[in-house]
């Protein structure tokens, strides 16, 4: 609902293509006294327009609007604003629990005396089913068909539930499986750059904005759409009409000059950018790209850079509207009237690049000459750890020693049972062209096909121990690869289509062939993967693979041929032809001109129009799913979907959290603990608490599916919290996996079992972490599971943005050390008890006193800062979580 008081008299009309739109004119607002608007970064102009449009004197005041305009004076602000995105985007891993929560809220609303129909999205929501397909079958012509069949076998219960949600909730659409990854569907179809809404006989035009339940929602920033990832908890609140409460962010300008050199790809560029921005430090900040170098990037290149904003730590990585934006909208089959509106609106708002005569004011800047970018990879376990291709072999040798302690037997080989070959440290056992960073980009996808074609001409093949896969981000990719004749070449090397969706990058790589897995285990080998995704955290890609490298799709093909990280592909032969002559990477690498010509010939607007003509209908398998309609869900017996306990015993009365006395420590963790560590998305071990639970409920291990697929069942997910096979709890030094020590018994056990034992003893729990606690995916179960285990507070040196917000959304208090302190500096070992004073009556960024009592009875006291940053966040914590807050608001209405 538009609610503008229009304090700056900037409501105007815009005539485009014979139609009249109402909009809030930023240039007019500046003329009417809102000085500084013309100097704002593009992203803050989007936020400013949002405030102007929703000014109501309560949630948005004149002072809020003036605070954004005044930002240019210092490039910083501690002013809190209420931001309302136009829409919400979900993928199924995070979307299923969100819909579960909405269904549970309908039940709870009825119990509180409210109307369940009030629990309904108030803004458009699109959920794209893209995270469920696994690479069970590969390297065969029927791999796609068999993987899809297996996907429906595994996920029938979830898909039935989602089809119910699509019929039960207004403003909620589901894109069926097999269509593509949510970010690419968003980029190619859902996003409009300028959004419109008809209200009370008026058509409003305003920037397309969104929040998404996948951290890589930022990919659409490349299309000048401001959006970023939030947890499913925040997304649900946004769907239900709650504004996103945020501080006006710092905006870092990233200036690009020059153009990419021959042989460098958009992937090499984004790995360079990621490394630079991580070093700069942009967590919680907006990043905005500008400069003449933008003239030499395709929109898909920009989307590749924007996609990896979570990897460089920024809230978003934004590119303004320019001619490339207009061309892309037109070439992907958008309605012509919409394309004209986008250009006219951007120009009217002085938001069209390069129309501005001076660069915006930024908090800080950095610069990259594109001509200095070189072919690169990143790994073995963090996206920001870029290594030049020419140095990759040496870098792996260093990591083999430093990270894995295996250098002394680095040349050892293990025979593969029943085969004539052996494998060793550094051998590539997974080569995956996988969504989502690069599979939006025709230049690197077609480049991969050209590498395959050229390799075949020289008689090269993929090494027999490599599991190959091709998982495009949308069906359009299949069309243009086929039109270029390159799919046949990829097929011939083993890169057959395995599915459309987020496969290897999310941990859905599927099992390695049993004989390969056996050889790795018997030899305790450090096997490697090379994937064109954006995440390579420990334990994420495959449980058998310990070193994982991000690379461009053409390099993925190259490493599949090489079969190892132990050769220098920049200088050493990648293989030998039929005459035993060396073949080098440069011999099979296509020129930039050849790639560009192939893109021009193979990619057409008709492909997009045809593929998205009936995108919500789905294939035959989806259409056959039957679901019973109804206002509330009937919650059948299921190990996939269950009614969560979050609202049990809830009343209309608010009971704020109390101080914590004599809590036990559940875990001590180091730096960069990811949400993958806290809430894994990959395979479920049969011996784990989650595996035992599933077996107790009649589920055989081969039917476990993954943690990600079972996010709709809290019993599985709370057992999976802190259960990553690579997590290192320093209470049990030298041990990997989700284990801890229960005190005072001193018994070592799974973290879940210890938490349940503490709950039976009536003990509260705390968790300690280091720097960047909760980095990675916007995984709400990392916070939900933490709460259900009984953790009252997480104390860390710093938090990643989304996870901090998610903890608050579940009523868990995030606390940070001050003055360079840490749990190590305080001498904490896990045997202590912890008391927290000051949680009662807490104010935003308030002080909490922590007292640690050691085994000998001695104590240490220190002051922590509560990372509850705004009054809205404080309301959420006091209510027990954001969903409880919204539910009370709805029930009282």
C-alpha positions in Angstrom: 0.0 0.0 0.0 1.5 3.3 -1.1 1.2 5.7 1.9 3.2 8.8 0.9 2.7 12.1 2.7 4.8 13.5 -0.1 6.6 16.0 2.1 8.9 17.0 -0.7 6.1 17.4 -3.3 7.7 15.1 -5.8 4.8 12.9 -6.9 4.9 13.2 -10.7 3.6 11.5 -13.8 5.6 9.9 -16.6 4.3 9.3 -20.1 5.8 6.3 -21.8 4.6 4.6 -24.9 1.1 6.0 -24.6 0.6 5.1 -20.9 0.8 7.2 -17.8 2.7 6.2 -14.7 2.9 7.9 -11.3 6.3 8.0 -9.7 8.3 9.8 -7.0 10.7 12.1 -8.7 14.1 12.3 -7.0 15.2 15.3 -9.0 12.1 17.2 -8.1 12.6 16.3 -4.4 16.0 17.9 -4.5 14.6 21.0 -6.1 12.0 21.1 -3.2 14.6 21.2 -0.5 16.1 17.7 -0.3 19.6 18.7 -1.0 22.3 16.1 -1.8 20.2 13.7 -3.8 22.1 14.2 -7.0 25.3 13.1 -5.3 23.9 9.9 -3.9 25.1 6.5 -5.1 22.6 4.7 -7.3 21.7 2.2 -4.5 20.9 4.9 -2.0 18.7 6.6 -4.6 16.7 3.3 -4.7 16.4 3.4 -1.0 15.4 7.0 -1.0 12.7 6.5 -3.6 11.4 3.7 -1.4 11.1 6.0 1.6 9.5 8.8 -0.4 6.9 6.3 -1.7 6.1 4.9 1.7 6.3 8.0 3.8 3.5 7.7 6.4 4.8 9.7 9.4 5.2 6.5 11.4 7.3 3.7 9.9 8.8 6.3 7.5 9.2 9.9 8.5 10.5 13.1 6.9 13.6 12.7 9.2 14.3 9.3 7.6 14.2 10.7 4.1 16.4 13.6 5.1 18.9 11.2 6.7 19.6 9.5 3.4 20.0 12.8 1.6 22.4 14.0 4.3 24.5 10.8 3.9 26.6 12.4 1.2 28.1 14.7 3.9 30.1 11.9 5.5 29.4 8.7 3.5 28.1 7.2 6.7 25.0 7.1 8.9 23.8 5.4 12.0 20.2 6.3 11.1 17.7 3.4 11.0 15.2 3.1 8.2 12.3 0.9 7.3 12.7 -0.5 3.7 10.0 -2.3 1.8 11.1 -4.5 -1.1 8.7 -5.0 -4.0 8.8 -8.8 -3.9 10.4 -11.9 -2.4 12.3 -14.7 -4.2 12.8 -18.2 -2.7 14.5 -21.4 -3.6 13.1 -24.7 -2.4 15.7 -25.5 0.3 15.0 -22.3 2.1 11.5 -21.9 0.7 10.0 -25.1 2.1 10.7 -24.2 5.8 9.4 -20.7 5.1 6.1 -22.2 3.8 6.1 -24.6 6.7 6.4 -21.6 9.1 3.5 -19.8 7.3 1.4 -22.9 7.6 2.2 -23.2 11.3 1.4 -19.5 11.7 -2.0 -20.1 10.3 -2.6 -22.8 12.9 -1.3 -20.6 15.7 -3.3 -17.7 14.5 -6.5 -19.7 14.8 -5.4 -20.8 18.3 -4.8 -17.2 19.3 -8.3 -16.3 18.1 -7.3 -14.6 14.9 -8.2 -15.3 11.2 -5.8 -17.7 9.4 -6.4 -15.9 6.2 -4.5 -13.0 7.7 -1.4 -15.1 7.3 -0.9 -14.5 3.7 1.9 -12.9 1.6 1.2 -9.2 1.0 3.9 -8.8 -1.7 4.5 -11.1 -4.7 6.5 -14.2 -3.8 8.1 -16.6 -6.3 9.6 -19.9 -5.2 11.8 -21.7 -7.7 12.4 -25.4 -7.1 16.1 -25.7 -8.0 18.1 -27.1 -5.1 16.7 -30.7 -5.0 18.3 -32.4 -8.1 21.3 -34.6 -7.3 24.0 -35.9 -9.7 23.3 -39.6 -9.1 23.8 -40.5 -12.7 26.4 -38.8 -14.9 28.3 -39.3 -18.2 25.4 -41.0 -20.0 22.8 -39.8 -22.5 20.0 -40.5 -20.0 21.6 -38.9 -17.0 19.1 -36.0 -17.0 16.1 -38.3 -17.3 17.2 -40.6 -14.5 18.2 -37.8 -12.1 14.8 -36.2 -12.6 13.1 -39.5 -11.9 15.1 -39.9 -8.7 14.4 -36.3 -7.7 10.7 -36.8 -7.8 11.1 -40.1 -5.9 13.0 -38.4 -3.1 11.0 -35.2 -3.0 7.4 -36.1 -3.6 6.3 -35.1 -0.1 8.0 -31.8 -0.4 6.6 -31.1 -3.8 3.1 -32.0 -2.7 3.4 -29.5 0.1 4.6 -26.8 -2.2 1.8 -27.3 -4.6 -0.6 -27.0 -1.6 1.1 -23.7 -0.7 0.7 -22.4 -4.3 -3.0 -22.9 -4.1 -3.5 -22.0 -0.4 -1.7 -18.6 -0.3 -2.3 -15.5 -2.4 0.6 -13.8 -4.1 2.6 -17.0 -4.1 3.8 -18.8 -7.3 5.9 -21.9 -7.7 8.3 -22.5 -10.6 8.4 -26.3 -10.9 11.6 -28.4 -10.9 13.7 -28.7 -14.1 13.2 -25.0 -15.1 16.5 -23.5 -13.8 18.1 -22.0 -10.8 16.2 -19.2 -9.1 18.8 -16.5 -9.8 18.9 -17.2 -13.5 15.1 -17.5 -13.8 15.0 -14.2 -11.9 17.6 -12.6 -14.2 16.1 -13.9 -17.5 12.4 -13.6 -16.6 11.1 -12.6 -13.2 13.0 -9.3 -12.8 11.7 -6.2 -14.5 14.3 -3.5 -13.4 11.3 -1.1 -13.0 8.3 -2.6 -11.2 4.7 -1.4 -11.6 1.6 -1.8 -9.5 -2.0 -0.8 -10.0 -3.6 0.7 -6.9 -6.8 2.7 -6.6 -6.9 3.4 -10.3 -3.3 4.6 -10.4 -0.3 2.8 -12.0 2.8 3.3 -10.0 6.3 2.9 -11.4 9.3 2.3 -9.1 12.5 0.4 -8.9 12.3 -3.4 -8.9 13.6 -4.5 -5.5 13.6 -7.8 -3.6 14.9 -9.9 -0.8 15.6 -13.5 -1.4 16.1 -16.6 0.7 19.3 -17.5 -1.1 22.4 -15.4 -0.4 23.1 -15.2 -4.1 19.9 -13.2 -4.8 22.5 -10.4 -5.4 23.0 -11.9 -8.9 20.1 -9.7 -10.2 22.1 -6.6 -9.1 23.7 -7.0 -12.5 20.4 -6.0 -14.0 20.2 -2.9 -11.8 17.7 -4.6 -9.4 18.5 -3.9 -5.8 18.2 -7.2 -3.9 20.1 -9.3 -1.4 19.8 -12.5 0.6 18.0 -12.8 3.9 17.1 -15.7 6.0 13.8 -17.4 5.5 12.7 -15.9 8.7 13.2 -12.3 7.5 11.7 -13.2 4.1 8.6 -14.4 5.8 8.3 -11.2 7.7 8.7 -9.2 4.5 6.1 -11.3 2.8 3.7 -10.5 5.7 4.2 -6.8 5.3 6.9 -6.1 7.8 9.6 -3.6 6.6 13.2 -4.6 6.5 14.7 -2.7 9.4 18.2 -1.5 8.5 20.8 1.1 9.1 21.6 3.3 6.1 24.6 1.4 4.8 28.0 2.5 3.8 28.5 2.3 0.1 31.9 1.3 -1.4 32.5 2.4 -5.0 34.5 -0.1 -7.1 35.9 1.6 -10.1 36.6 -0.5 -13.2 38.9 0.6 -16.0 40.3 -1.0 -19.1 39.1 -4.3 -20.6 39.7 -8.0 -20.0 42.8 -9.3 -21.8 42.7 -12.2 -24.2 42.2 -15.5 -22.4 40.6 -14.0 -19.2 37.0 -14.8 -18.3 34.3 -13.2 -16.2 35.1 -15.9 -13.6 38.7 -14.8 -13.4 37.4 -11.3 -13.0 35.0 -12.1 -10.2 37.6 -14.2 -8.3 39.9 -11.2 -8.5 37.2 -8.8 -7.3 36.3 -11.2 -4.5 39.8 -11.3 -3.2 40.2 -7.5 -3.4 36.9 -6.8 -1.6 37.5 -9.4 1.1 40.8 -7.7 1.8 39.2 -4.3 1.8 36.5 -5.4 4.2 32.9 -4.8 3.0 30.8 -6.9 5.3 27.4 -5.3 5.8 28.2 -2.6 3.2 26.8 -2.0 -0.3 29.3 -2.2 -3.2 28.5 -0.3 -6.3 30.5 -0.7 -9.6 31.3 2.3 -11.7 33.9 3.6 -14.2 34.7 3.3 -17.9 35.5 -0.4 -17.6 31.7 -1.1 -17.4 31.5 -0.2 -21.1 33.5 -3.4 -21.8 31.4 -5.9 -19.7 28.4 -7.7 -20.9 25.4 -7.8 -18.6 26.1 -11.4 -17.9 29.6 -10.5 -16.8 28.1 -8.0 -14.4 25.6 -10.6 -13.1 28.6 -12.9 -12.5 30.3 -10.3 -10.3 27.0 -9.4 -8.5 26.3 -13.1 -7.8 29.3 -13.4 -5.6 28.6 -10.5 -3.3 28.2 -12.9 -0.4 31.7 -14.3 -1.1 33.2 -10.8 -0.9 31.0 -10.1 2.1 28.9 -7.3 0.8 25.2 -6.9 1.2 25.0 -6.3 -2.6 27.2 -5.7 -5.7 25.2 -3.2 -7.8 25.4 -2.1 -11.4 23.3 0.8 -12.5 21.0 0.9 -15.5 22.8 1.5 -18.8 22.5 0.6 -22.5 23.6 -2.9 -21.7 20.7 -3.3 -19.3 18.2 -2.1 -22.0 19.7 -4.5 -24.6 19.6 -7.4 -22.2 15.9 -6.9 -21.3 15.1 -6.7 -25.0 17.2 -9.7 -26.0 15.7 -11.9 -23.3 12.2 -11.3 -24.6 10.8 -8.8 -22.1 7.8 -6.8 -23.2 8.8 -3.9 -25.3 6.6 -1.4 -23.3 8.5 -2.5 -20.2 11.9 -2.0 -21.8 10.9 1.5 -22.8 9.6 2.2 -19.3 12.9 1.1 -17.8 14.9 3.5 -19.9 12.5 6.4 -19.5 12.2 5.9 -15.7 16.0 5.6 -15.2 16.7 8.7 -17.2 13.9 10.7 -15.4 15.4 9.8 -12.1 19.0 10.5 -13.1 19.8 6.8 -12.6 21.0 6.0 -16.1 24.7 5.4 -16.6 26.7 7.2 -17.9 24.3 10.2 -18.0 25.5 11.5 -14.7 28.2 14.1 -15.2 30.1 13.3 -12.0 30.7 10.2 -10.0 28.5 9.7 -6.9 29.9 10.2 -3.5 31.0 7.0 -1.9 32.1 6.0 1.6 35.3 4.6 0.2 36.6 3.4 -3.2 39.0 1.0 -4.8 40.0 0.4 -8.4 40.8 -2.4 -10.7 42.3 -2.2 -14.2 40.5 -5.1 -16.1 43.6 -5.6 -18.3 45.5 -7.0 -15.2 43.1 -9.8 -14.6 44.6 -13.3 -15.3 43.2 -16.8 -15.4 42.6 -17.9 -11.8 41.1 -20.4 -9.5 40.1 -20.1 -5.8 40.5 -22.7 -3.1 41.0 -25.1 -1.5 38.2 -24.1 0.9 37.3 -20.4 0.6 36.1 -18.4 -2.4 38.3 -15.4 -1.6 41.5 -17.5 -1.7 42.4 -16.7 -5.3 45.4 -18.3 -6.9 46.6 -17.6 -10.5 46.4 -20.5 -12.8 50.1 -20.5 -13.4 50.6 -20.9 -9.6 47.8 -23.4 -8.9 50.0 -26.5 -8.8 52.5 -25.0 -6.4 49.7 -23.6 -4.3 48.1 -27.0 -4.0 51.5 -28.5 -2.9 51.7 -25.8 -0.2 48.2 -26.6 1.0 48.9 -30.3 0.9 51.5 -29.6 3.5 50.1 -26.7 5.5 46.4 -27.6 5.5 46.4 -31.4 5.2 49.9 -32.5 6.5 50.4 -34.8 3.5 53.4 -33.4 1.7 55.7 -36.3 2.7 53.6 -38.8 0.8 52.5 -36.4 -1.9 53.5 -38.7 -4.8 51.8 -41.8 -3.4 49.3 -43.5 -5.7 46.5 -45.9 -4.7 45.3 -48.6 -7.2 41.7 -48.4 -8.0 40.0 -51.8 -7.6 39.3 -53.5 -10.9 40.9 -50.7 -13.0 44.3 -50.2 -14.7 44.8 -46.7 -13.2 45.7 -45.3 -9.8 44.8 -42.1 -8.0 46.7 -39.8 -5.6 46.7 -36.6 -3.7 45.4 -33.7 -5.9 43.7 -35.8 -8.5 40.4 -34.2 -9.7 37.6 -36.6 -9.0 34.8 -34.1 -9.6 34.7 -31.6 -12.5 31.3 -29.8 -12.4 29.9 -27.0 -14.6 27.4 -26.1 -12.0 25.0 -23.3 -11.2 24.9 -20.5 -10.4 27.7 -18.1 -10.7 28.7 -18.7 -14.3 25.8 -20.6 -15.9 24.1 -17.4 -16.6 26.9 -16.3 -18.9 26.9 -17.5 -22.5 30.5 -16.4 -23.0 31.9 -18.9 -20.5 29.3 -21.6 -21.2 30.0 -21.5 -25.0 33.7 -21.1 -24.2 33.5 -24.4 -22.3 31.9 -26.0 -25.3 34.6 -24.7 -27.6 37.3 -26.0 -25.3 35.6 -29.4 -25.5 35.4 -29.3 -29.3 39.1 -28.3 -29.7 40.2 -30.9 -27.2 38.3 -33.7 -29.1 40.0 -32.5 -32.3 43.3 -33.2 -30.7 42.3 -36.6 -29.4 42.1 -35.6 -25.7 39.7 -37.3 -23.3 38.6 -36.9 -19.7 40.5 -38.9 -17.1 38.6 -42.0 -16.1 38.5 -41.1 -12.3 36.7 -37.8 -13.0 33.0 -37.4 -12.3 31.8 -34.9 -14.8 28.5 -33.0 -14.9 26.8 -30.1 -16.6 23.9 -28.4 -14.7 22.9 -25.3 -16.5 21.1 -22.4 -14.8 18.2 -22.5 -17.3 16.8 -24.4 -20.2 17.9 -21.6 -22.5 21.5 -22.7 -22.0 20.7 -26.1 -23.5 19.1 -24.3 -26.5 22.1 -22.2 -27.3 24.6 -25.0 -26.7 22.6 -27.1 -29.1 22.3 -24.4 -31.7 26.0 -23.9 -31.6 26.6 -27.6 -32.0 28.6 -27.6 -28.8 26.5 -29.9 -26.6 27.6 -32.8 -28.7 31.2 -32.0 -28.0 30.5 -31.6 -24.3 28.6 -34.9 -24.3 31.6 -36.6 -26.0 33.8 -35.6 -23.1 31.3 -36.7 -20.5 29.7 -33.4 -19.7 26.1 -34.5 -20.4 23.2 -32.7 -18.9 22.5 -33.9 -15.4 19.8 -31.4 -14.4 18.8 -27.8 -14.2 19.6 -26.5 -10.7 22.1 -26.0 -8.0 23.9 -29.3 -7.9 27.6 -29.7 -6.9 27.9 -26.2 -5.4 25.2 -26.9 -2.8 26.5 -30.3 -1.9 24.3 -32.3 -4.4 27.2 -33.7 -6.2 25.9 -37.2 -5.6 28.2 -40.1 -4.5 31.5 -40.8 -6.2 31.7 -44.2 -7.9 32.2 -46.7 -5.1 35.6 -47.8 -6.3 36.9 -44.2 -6.3 35.4 -43.5 -2.9 37.0 -46.7 -1.6 40.5 -45.8 -2.9 40.3 -42.3 -1.4 39.3 -43.7 2.0 41.9 -46.4 1.9 44.7 -44.1 0.9 43.5 -41.2 3.1 43.8 -39.1 -0.1 43.3 -35.4 -0.5 41.1 -35.6 -3.6 40.0 -32.4 -5.3 37.1 -31.0 -7.2 37.0 -28.2 -9.7 33.6 -26.5 -10.1 32.2 -23.4 -11.7 30.1 -22.4 -8.6 30.6 -19.9 -5.8 31.0 -22.0 -2.7 33.8 -24.4 -1.8 33.6 -24.6 2.0 34.8 -27.6 3.9 32.5 -30.6 3.7 30.2 -28.9 1.3 30.9 -30.4 -2.2 31.3 -34.1 -1.4 32.3 -35.9 1.8 35.1 -37.7 0.0 36.6 -34.5 -1.4 38.7 -32.4 0.9 40.1 -29.7 -1.5 37.7 -27.8 -3.7 38.5 -25.1 -6.3 36.3 -22.6 -8.0 37.0 -22.0 -11.7 35.4 -20.9 -15.0 33.5 -23.5 -17.0 36.3 -23.7 -19.7 38.8 -24.4 -16.9 36.5 -27.0 -15.4 36.7 -28.9 -18.8 40.5 -28.4 -18.9 41.0 -29.8 -15.4 38.7 -32.8 -16.2 41.1 -33.6 -19.1 44.2 -33.0 -17.0 42.7 -35.0 -14.1 44.9 -33.4 -11.4 45.8 -30.2 -9.7 49.5 -31.2 -9.8 50.3 -29.8 -13.2 50.8 -26.2 -14.2 48.2 -25.8 -17.0 49.6 -22.5 -17.9 52.9 -24.1 -19.0 52.7 -27.9 -18.9 51.0 -30.1 -21.4 47.3 -30.8 -20.6 47.7 -34.1 -22.5 49.1 -35.8 -25.5 47.6 -36.4 -28.9 47.5 -39.6 -31.0 51.0 -39.0 -32.2 52.1 -38.6 -28.6 52.7 -34.9 -29.2 52.1 -32.5 -26.3 48.9 -30.5 -26.3 48.9 -27.3 -24.3 45.9 -25.4 -22.9 46.6 -22.5 -25.2 46.2 -25.0 -28.1 42.6 -25.7 -27.3 41.6 -22.4 -25.7 39.2 -20.3 -28.0 39.9 -16.7 -28.7 37.7 -13.9 -27.4 36.6 -13.2 -30.9 35.6 -16.8 -31.5 33.6 -16.8 -28.3 31.9 -13.5 -29.1 31.0 -14.7 -32.6 29.5 -17.9 -31.2 27.4 -16.0 -28.7 26.0 -13.7 -31.4 25.1 -16.6 -33.6 23.7 -19.0 -30.9 21.8 -16.8 -28.4 18.4 -15.4 -29.6 15.5 -13.6 -27.9 13.1 -16.3 -29.2 14.8 -18.9 -27.0 13.9 -16.9 -23.9 10.3 -16.2 -25.1 9.7 -19.9 -25.8 11.2 -21.3 -22.6 9.3 -18.8 -20.3 6.0 -18.8 -22.1 4.4 -21.1 -19.6 7.0 -21.3 -16.9 4.7 -22.1 -14.0 3.0 -25.1 -15.7 5.9 -27.6 -15.3 6.6 -30.9 -16.9 4.3 -34.0 -16.8 5.7 -35.2 -13.4 4.8 -31.9 -11.7 1.3 -31.8 -13.2 0.6 -35.3 -11.9 1.2 -34.4 -8.3 -2.1 -34.3 -6.5 -2.6 -32.2 -3.4 -5.6 -31.5 -1.2 -6.5 -27.8 -0.9 -7.4 -26.1 2.3 -6.9 -23.0 4.3 -4.6 -24.9 6.8 -2.3 -27.8 6.2 -3.3 -31.3 7.5 0.3 -32.2 8.4 0.4 -35.9 7.4 3.0 -38.2 8.9 6.3 -37.2 7.1 10.0 -37.1 7.6 10.2 -34.2 5.2 7.6 -31.8 6.4 6.4 -31.4 10.0 4.6 -28.8 12.1 7.5 -27.0 14.0 7.3 -26.3 17.7 8.1 -22.6 17.5 4.7 -21.5 18.6 3.9 -24.1 21.2 2.4 -22.5 24.3 2.5 -19.1 22.8 0.2 -16.4 24.2 -0.5 -12.8 23.3 1.6 -11.7 26.2 5.2 -10.7 25.5 7.8 -12.2 27.8 11.3 -10.6 27.0 14.4 -12.8 27.5 15.9 -13.0 30.9 19.6 -12.8 32.0 21.4 -16.1 31.7 22.8 -17.8 34.8 25.4 -20.6 34.9 25.0 -21.6 31.3 27.0 -24.5 29.9 29.2 -24.1 26.7 28.0 -26.2 23.8 30.8 -25.4 21.4 34.0 -23.3 21.0 34.7 -22.4 17.3 37.4 -20.6 15.5 37.2 -18.0 12.7 35.0 -18.2 9.6 32.6 -20.8 10.9 30.1 -21.0 8.1 26.4 -21.7 8.0 27.4 -24.9 6.2 29.3 -25.9 9.4 26.4 -25.0 11.6 23.6 -26.4 9.4 24.9 -28.6 6.7 23.0 -29.0 3.4 24.8 -32.1 2.1 24.6 -35.8 2.9 23.4 -37.3 6.2 25.6 -39.9 7.8 23.8 -43.0 9.0 25.6 -42.9 12.3 24.7 -39.3 13.0 21.8 -38.2 15.2 19.8 -37.3 12.1 20.7 -40.6 10.4 19.6 -42.5 13.5 16.3 -40.6 13.7 15.5 -41.4 10.0 16.3 -45.1 10.4 14.1 -45.2 13.5 11.3 -43.9 11.3 11.8 -46.5 8.6 14.0 -44.5 6.2 16.8 -46.5 4.7 20.2 -44.7 4.3 19.9 -44.7 0.5 16.7 -42.7 0.9 18.1 -40.2 3.3 18.3 -37.5 0.6 20.1 -34.5 2.1 19.8 -32.1 5.0 18.8 -29.4 2.5 15.9 -31.4 1.2 14.7 -32.2 4.7 14.6 -28.6 6.0 10.9 -28.8 6.4 11.3 -31.3 9.3 12.6 -29.8 12.5 13.4 -33.2 14.0 16.0 -33.8 11.3 17.4 -30.3 11.2 17.9 -29.8 14.9 19.8 -33.1 14.9 21.9 -31.8 12.0 22.8 -28.5 13.7 26.5 -28.3 14.2 26.8 -31.7 12.5 29.0 -30.9 9.6 31.6 -33.6 9.1 34.4 -31.0 8.9 33.4 -28.7 11.8 36.1 -28.4 14.5 34.8 -27.8 18.0 37.8 -26.8 20.0 36.4 -28.4 23.1 37.5 -31.6 21.4 40.8 -30.5 19.7 42.0 -32.6 16.9 38.5 -34.1 16.2 36.4 -33.2 13.2 32.6 -33.5 13.2 29.7 -32.4 15.4 30.9 -33.6 18.8 31.3 -31.9 22.1 32.0 -32.7 25.8 29.2 -32.7 28.3 30.1 -31.3 31.7 30.4 -32.0 34.4 30.4 -35.7 33.3 33.3 -35.1 30.9 31.6 -37.5 28.4 32.2 -36.9 24.7 29.1 -37.2 22.5 27.3 -35.7 19.5 26.4 -32.0 20.0 22.7 -32.8 19.6 22.8 -35.5 22.3 24.7 -33.1 24.7 22.1 -30.4 24.1 19.2 -32.7 24.9 21.0 -33.9 28.0 21.5 -30.2 29.1 17.9 -29.5 28.4 16.8 -32.4 30.6 19.0 -30.9 33.3 17.4 -27.5 32.9 20.7 -25.9 31.7 20.8 -22.9 29.3 23.6 -23.0 26.7 25.9 -20.6 25.0 28.2 -21.0 21.9 31.5 -19.2 21.3 32.9 -18.3 17.9 35.7 -16.2 16.4 35.7 -13.8 13.5 33.0 -13.8 10.8 30.8 -16.3 12.6 28.0 -17.5 10.3 29.6 -16.6 7.0 28.1 -18.2 3.9 24.6 -19.1 2.8 21.5 -17.4 4.2 20.6 -20.6 6.0 17.8 -20.0 8.5 18.2 -23.5 10.1 21.6 -22.4 11.3 19.6 -20.1 13.6 16.5 -22.2 14.1 18.6 -25.3 15.1 20.7 -23.2 17.4 17.5 -22.1 19.2 15.9 -25.5 19.4 19.1 -26.9 20.9 18.6 -24.5 23.8 21.3 -21.9 23.0 20.4 -18.5 24.5 23.3 -16.5 23.1 26.2 -16.8 20.6 29.3 -14.9 21.6 31.8 -14.2 18.8 34.4 -11.7 17.7 32.2 -10.7 14.7 29.2 -11.9 12.8 28.4 -12.2 9.1 25.3 -10.1 8.3 22.6 -12.6 7.4 23.3 -15.0 10.2 23.4 -12.3 12.8 19.9 -11.2 11.6 18.7 -14.8 11.6 19.8 -15.4 15.2 17.8 -12.3 16.2 14.9 -13.6 14.1 14.8 -16.7 16.3 15.2 -14.9 19.6 18.9 -15.9 20.1 21.1 -12.9 21.3 24.3 -12.3 19.2 27.0 -10.8 21.4 30.5 -9.6 20.4 33.7 -9.3 22.3 35.2 -5.8 22.8 38.8 -4.5 22.9 40.2 -7.4 20.9 39.2 -10.0 23.4 38.2 -13.6 22.4 37.3 -16.8 24.1 40.9 -17.9 23.7 42.3 -14.8 25.4 39.9 -15.3 28.3 41.3 -18.9 28.7 37.9 -20.5 28.1 38.2 -24.3 27.4 34.5 -25.4 27.5 34.5 -26.7 31.1 33.3 -23.3 32.5 29.9 -21.9 33.2 28.8 -18.6 31.8 26.5 -15.9 33.2 25.2 -13.0 31.1 23.8 -9.9 32.9 22.1 -7.1 31.0 20.0 -9.0 28.6 17.0 -7.9 30.6 16.1 -4.3 29.7 18.6 -4.4 26.8 18.8 -1.5 24.3 20.2 -1.6 20.8 24.0 -2.2 20.8 23.8 -2.3 24.6 26.3 -3.7 27.0 26.0 -7.2 28.5 28.3 -8.3 31.3 29.7 -11.8 31.0 31.0 -13.7 34.0 33.0 -16.9 33.3 33.3 -19.2 36.3 36.2 -21.7 36.0 36.5 -25.2 37.4 38.4 -24.0 40.4 35.8 -21.5 41.3 37.7 -18.4 40.0 35.9 -16.0 37.8 36.6 -13.5 35.0 34.2 -10.7 34.0 34.2 -8.8 30.7 31.8 -6.6 28.8 30.2 -7.6 25.5 28.2 -5.6 23.0 24.8 -6.9 21.9 24.6 -6.9 18.1 20.9 -6.1 18.2 21.3 -3.0 16.1 17.8 -1.4 15.9 14.6 -1.0 17.9 12.8 -3.3 15.5 15.4 -6.1 16.1 15.0 -5.5 19.8 11.2 -6.0 19.4 11.8 -9.3 17.7 14.1 -10.6 20.4 11.7 -9.5 23.1 8.9 -11.4 21.4 10.9 -14.5 21.1 11.6 -14.0 17.4 10.4 -12.2 14.3 7.6 -14.7 13.5 6.2 -14.4 17.1 6.2 -10.6 16.7 4.4 -10.7 13.4 1.9 -13.4 14.6 1.0 -11.2 17.6 0.6 -8.2 15.3 -1.7 -10.2 13.0 -3.7 -11.8 15.7 -4.3 -8.5 17.4 -5.4 -6.7 14.2 
